[in-house]
Amino acid sequence: MSLTRRDFARRSAITGAGVALAGSVGALATAPNALASTDTDIDTESTGEESADGHGGVGYGPLITDPNGLLALPAGFSYRVITYSGKTKLESGEFTPSNHDGTSTFCGPRGATLLVNNHELRGPRANWPHPVPLTEGLVYDPAASGGCTVVEVRGDKVAEWVGIAGTSTNCAGGNTPWGTWLTCEETEDKAGANGMTKDHGYVFEVDPEDRRRNQNPKPIKALGRYAHEAVVVDPKRGRLYLTEDAATPNGLLYRWTPPQGFEHGHGQLGTLADDAGSLQAFKCFDSGGQFVDDLSRATKIGTVYGVDWVDVPDRDAKTTSVRKQFADGQVTRARKLEGMWWGDGGTYIVSSYARTESPVQHDGAVWFYDPKRRTLTLKVLIGVNPDPSVDGAFDGPDNITVSPYGGLVIAEDGEGIQHLFGATDSGRTYPIARNELNIGTAEAPEYSEFTGVTFSPDGKTLFANIQDPGIMLAITGPWKRQKRA
């Protein structure tokens, strides 16, 4: 049943101030650019508390420069390099592939932590010094350079092997309630384009523990072919939500509903017919019942939109890209729809930025979709950063995770200096890490984005990647519950 504009307007009028905010990250309120300030100097007299590390209030204190020039962290924290492209090696002897991206952790055997790590490599294999190796039985398209590796961390020991190869531009993805990883291709290349021998732009399933289940990979075509970014699974209703990172026109948020009688589980998505279930794109309207053409229209934290869903005409995009199959007024769009993470009964969704292609410009937004209420609520909004080269401001959120210590942890893919930063339930933000690996020059420094932010199953370790050259890091320290402050 669709949520009509009249129903949403009436519901909003009854509540007076709109539909109640959902999720534990209640407000994350900030005026434009306010979120972009590092919140490290908290008045401890107002909170009356000081943590064991000597820092009161929100966050963990200022970041300390790394003498090794890799990762600045707060006092008391440390990091460990888990994989490093071109330096560490797979079990098979090849170097770790480059361009680390979306990542998730899983409980492994005998206390190990397993991670599935995307490698965002597009185009022919000859373009990259360290593509994902073409391991026999795990290859979709032998011309493609991307894929996933599985990393096993057991104490001080690390092992890494190929989970899937021959895919392209594996950007983000998402974990499943049954313990697998859905890896997403952020491309629309068809066979014959960029040297590819098969169509790309699909989602594939990777099992981190049972290597046999990864044999003979096949795309889950029921989820559509487009520039996939991330995916989450609603564990209660069985639906999947997917973001599209695309422009001209801007991308869409999708919902896939399984066919009647379908039961999720290991490998079950791979048994579906290409047209199984329904794939739909979102359509938003405000509390007055007016259609919202682009999410950048929202300029106030707490903005709530009603959401309806519109059927996708041709999910495999045989002649026309999926997002181009809709005329103006049929669906809502947004620029740079990126990371997603399921938590608090719904999904958090990132829009990294909006520029002149969008109605209103910003440097990042985080939304929360509540499937029960069918509402989309603006949680975080970052104004345009006037000088990304100056440390202290955050911009360009990308990968995201819900923290076991409250709030969100966000990987930055902005301009200039790159951070991992946290956002509390009440809207305070704080730095967690800063990338200090300069891949540019002294005169024109350049710092790669952070990706793949995710906590270990026990919540003690925060894993994150530096995409270029491709480094997986494990961060530990005196984690603490973040107060609403």
N, C-alpha and C positions, 0 to 999 in steps of 0.2 A: 504494500500500500504506500503510495507516495504521500509525502508531507506537503500539502498545498500551501501556497503563499497566504491564503486566507487563514488557514489553521495556525500557521506560525505567527502571523500578525496578532491573532486573537490570543494565543498563548502568551506572547510578549506583553500584551496589554494587561493581562491578568496579573503577571508577576510585577508589573510596574517598571522594573529596571531591566527587563529582558529576561531571557532564559537563564537560570542559575548557572554559574560557571561550573565546569566539570573537571575532575582530575585533581590530584593532590598538589600539582603546581598551580595553586589557586589563582594568583594574579600575575606574577612575574611582571608587575607593572613598571613601566619606564616611559618617560617622554622620549621623543627622538633624540638620539645621542646620549641620553642618560645611561642607557645600558652599556654604552661604549666606554665607561669609566671603570677603572679597576678599583674595587672596593676593599682596600686593605687597611685603611686607617679608621677603625671603628672606635667609637667612644665607649670604652669598657665600663665607664661609670654608669652609662645608661643601661647596659645589659647586666652589670653586676657580676659578670663571670669572666673567667680567664681559663683557656684550655690548658691541657698539660704541656703543650708546646710553647706556652707563654704568649699565645696570641688569642685575644678575646674577640668575640663577635663572629662575623661572617668570614668564611674562607680560612686561609692558612698563612697569611702574611705575604710580604713582598717576595718576588722571585729573586733568587740568587744566581748570578752569572756562573755558568759552567766553565771551569778551567779547561775542559776538553772540547769546548766549543760545539756542544751538541744540544743539550737540553737544560734550560734554566728551570729550577724548581724551588718551592718554599723550603725554609729550614726544616730539617728533620726528614725530608723526602729523598729518595734515591731512585735511580733507574738502572735497568739492565738491558743491554741489546740482546734481543732474541734472534732475529734474523737480519741480515744486511746484504742486499743484492750485490753480487759481484765479489762477496767475501765469504759468507757462509754457504754451505752446500747442502743439497738434498741427499737423501739416502742413496739415490742412484748416481751421485757423483757430480751432477751439474750444479752450477751456481744458483742460488736463490733468485727467482725472477724479480724483475723490477716493478716499480709503480704500484706499490701496495695501496689498496683501497679498502672497501667495506670488509668488516671482520666481525665474527661473533665467537664466543667461547662456549664450550660444552664440557660436561663431566666425562673424563676419560677413564680407562681401566686403572685399577690400583692407585687411585688418588691423583692421576695425571689430569692436566688441563689440556683439552684439545681446542684448537682455533682453526677456523677456515678463513683464509685470507685471499681476497680478490686481488687480481693484478690487472690494472686498467691499461691494457695494451691494445692499440687499434692498428689495423692495417697489416701489411705483409710482415712476416717474421724477420725478413732482412732489415727492417727498419729499427730493430731493437737488438742491443748486444746480449740481453738476457731475457728472451721470451720464455713462456712456460713450456717446458720440454714436452715433446709429443710422446708421452708414455703409451705403450701399446695397450689398446683396449679402452683408453680413456679419452680418445680424440673425436671431436665432432667434425671439425673442418681443418684438415691438415695445413691449410694456407693461413689460418688465423694465429695470432701471437699471444692471445690472452688466456685466461683460465683462473683456476684456484689452486692454492697449495693448502695442505693440512699440516699444522704445526702441533707437535706434542711437547708439552713442557712438564717434566717430572723432576722436581728439585732443581739441581744444577744442569741436568741433561736436557738437550733439545734435539728433536728429530723433525724432519720435514719431508713431505712427499707430495706428489701431484694428486689432486682430487679430481680435476677435469682439465682438459687441454683442448685447443682448437676452437675456443670461443673468442669473442671480440669485445674489447672495451668493457670488461667486467668492473662496473663501478661500485654501487652499493649492493644491496640485497636484503636479506632478512632471515632470522632463524625461525624455526617452526616448533610448535608444542611437542612434536614427536621426535625432536632432536636432530633435525637436518638443517642444511643451509640452502636457501634459494638464492642463486647468484644471477644478477641481472645484467644484460648486455645493453649498454647505453649507445646504441647505434641503430641505424636503419639500413645498413649496407645489405644489398641483395647479391646473389651470386653474380659474379662478373664485375662487381664494384670493388675497388681497392684490392684487387687480386683475390677476392674471396671465391670459394667454389660452392658455397651454400649460402642460403639466406640467413641473415642475422637480425638481432633485435628481440631476442627471446629470453625467457627465464628457464634455468636448468636447476635440477636438484642435486645436491652433493651430500653424501653421508660421511661425517667426519670419522666414524669408527669402523664401519664395515666397508672395506674397500671393494668388495665384490659387488656391492649395490651400485657402484659408480661405473661399472662396465657398460660399454656401448651407450654413451649418453645421447639423450634425445631431448629436444626442446619441448616445453609445456606450451603448446600452441594455443590452448584454450585461454591463456592469460594475455594473448595478443602479441603483436609484433610492432614495437615502437621503441623509442629511446628510453628504455627502462632505467630507473634510478634505484629505487628501493621498494621493498614489499614487507607487509606485516600480515599476520594471520590472526583473525578474531577467534580466540580459542573457544568461545561460547557458541557463536553462530556459524563458524566454519567459513566465513567470507574472507577474501583476501583484498587488501587495499594496496594500490601501487601508484608510485609517482612517476612522472615523465619529465625529464630534463631536456627541454627543447625550446626553440624560438621560431619566429616567423611562420605561423603564429605561436604564442606562448603555449606551454604544455598543459596537461590536464592531470587531475586526480581520478583514478579509476577504482571501481569496485567489481570484484568477480564473485558471483554467487554460484556455489556448486549445484549440480543437478540434483533433483530429489532422490533421496536414498543413498547418495554418495557419502562415504565415510573416509575421513582423512587418516593417514598413516604412512609408514615407510613405503615410498615408491608409488603410492596410490595416484598422485598427480600425473605420473607418467603413463598411467593406463587410460587416461581420459581421451575421448575423441577430440579432434582439433576444434570443434565448435561446441564442446560441452559447457553447460552452465551458461550464465549470462554475464557479459562484460559491459559495463556502463561507465559513463563519465559524469562528473558531478556538475550540478547546476545550483547556484546559491541565490538567495534572496534575503533582503534585510527585513527588519521587524515591521516595516511599513508595507511589505509585500512587493517591493521593487526588485527586479532582477539585478544581480551584481555581475558585471562582465569580467572583472579581474580582481583578484584578491588584494592587489595593491591599493584599491579604493579605501580599505580600512586604515585609518590613521589614528585610531585610539585603542589602547589596550582594553580588553574586555569586550570589544565588538563581537557580536554573536550573529552568525548567519544561519538560516535554515538551509538544509541541503536536500535536494531531490536528485534522482539518478536517471540518466538518459541512455538508452541502448546505443551501443556502437554498431554502425551498419556493417563494416567489414573489418573484423578484428585482425586479420592477417595482412591488411594493407596491400592487397594485390596490385592496385594501381594508384592508390592515393593514401598518403600518410594518415593514420587514424585521426590525429588532431585536426587535419584539414578536411575531414569528412563532415564537420559541423559548421553550419553557417553562424554568423553573428546572431547572438540572442538565444542560441540553443544550449550553450554550455558556458561555464565559468573557466577562466584561464588564469595562469600565474607563471611568472618567470622563475626559472631555476628551482623547480620543485625537486628537492634533494632527499636528505635523510629522513627516515621514519623510525619510530620505536614504539612498540606496544607497551602500555602501562596505564594504570589507574582506570581500567575499563574502557580504554579507547586508544587512539593512536596520535602521537605527536608527529607533526609534519613540518618540514623546513622549506621555506622559500629563501634562497640565499641572498638574493638582491633583486631590485627592479631598476631599470634604467629608462632611457627615452622610449623604448618599445612598449612601456607600460604606462598606465594613466598617471601613477604617482611613483616617484622614485624613493627607494629606501636601501639600506645596506643589510637587510636581513629581517626575517620574521619567523616566528614559530607559532603554529596553530595546533589546536587540539580538536580532533573529531570524536564526538560522542555518538556511537552507533545506536544507543538506546533512544536518545533524544533526537537524533539526526540533526545535530547542530555542530557548527564549526566556530571555535572561539579563538580570538587572537590573544596569545599569551605573551609573546615577546615581539617588540618592534625596535629596530635599530635605525636611527637616522643616518644619513649619508656622512661617512667619515671624511672630514675635510683634509686630513693629512695622514694617510695610512703609514707613512714612514716613521711617525712618532709613536713610541711605545706607550701603551696605556689605554688605547681605544680598541674595541672589538668590532669586527665587521665580517660579513660573509660567512655566517654559520652554514655548516654542511652536514657531516655525519653527527648523530646525536644519540645519547643513551639516557635512560632514567637511572639516576644514582640510587644505590641502596642507602645512602646517607641523606636523602632528601633532595628534591629538585632535579635539575638536569645537568649533564656534562656535555659540552658542545665542542666539536672540532671546527677550527676556523679555516676557511678557504677564502680569505679576502685579499686585499692588496697590501703590500708591504710586510710588516711583521706579523707572524702567525702564532696563535695561542691555542691552548686548551683552556676553556674557562667554564666556570660553574654558574648556575643561576638558581637562587633559592626559591622557596615557595612564595615569598613575599615580594620578590623582584630584585633583591640585591644580587650583584654579580661579583665574581672574584676570579683572579687568575689561578690556574693550576700549573701551567707549563708554558714555556716559550721556546720556539725553535731557534737555535743559535747556529745552525749549520748553514753557512753562506755558500750557496751554489752559484752566486754571481761573482762579482769582482769587488775589490775594496772601494772603488769609485762608484759602482752601481750594484750594491748588495741585493741579493734575491734570496728569499726564503720559501721553501716549498710548503704546501698546505699540510695540515694534519688530517688524517683519515682514520677510519676503523676504530673509533673510541668505544670501548666495551669493558665491563668489569668481569673478573673471574667469577666462577660460580659461587665461591665463598665470600666474595665482596672485598677481599683483601688487596687485590692487585688491579690496577687500571692499565689495560693494554691500549696502545695507540700507535699509529704509524706516521712516519714522515714519508710522504708519497715519493718524492724524488730525492735520493736515488732509489729508495725503497728500504725502509728500516722499520722493523717492529720493535717496540719498546715496552717494557713492563715497569710500571711505576708503583712503588710502595712507600708507605709512610704512615704518619699518625692521622689516618682518616677519622673524621668525627661527624656526628649528626649536625647538619646545618640548620641553625635556628631560623625562624621566619624573620627575626630581627626587624 
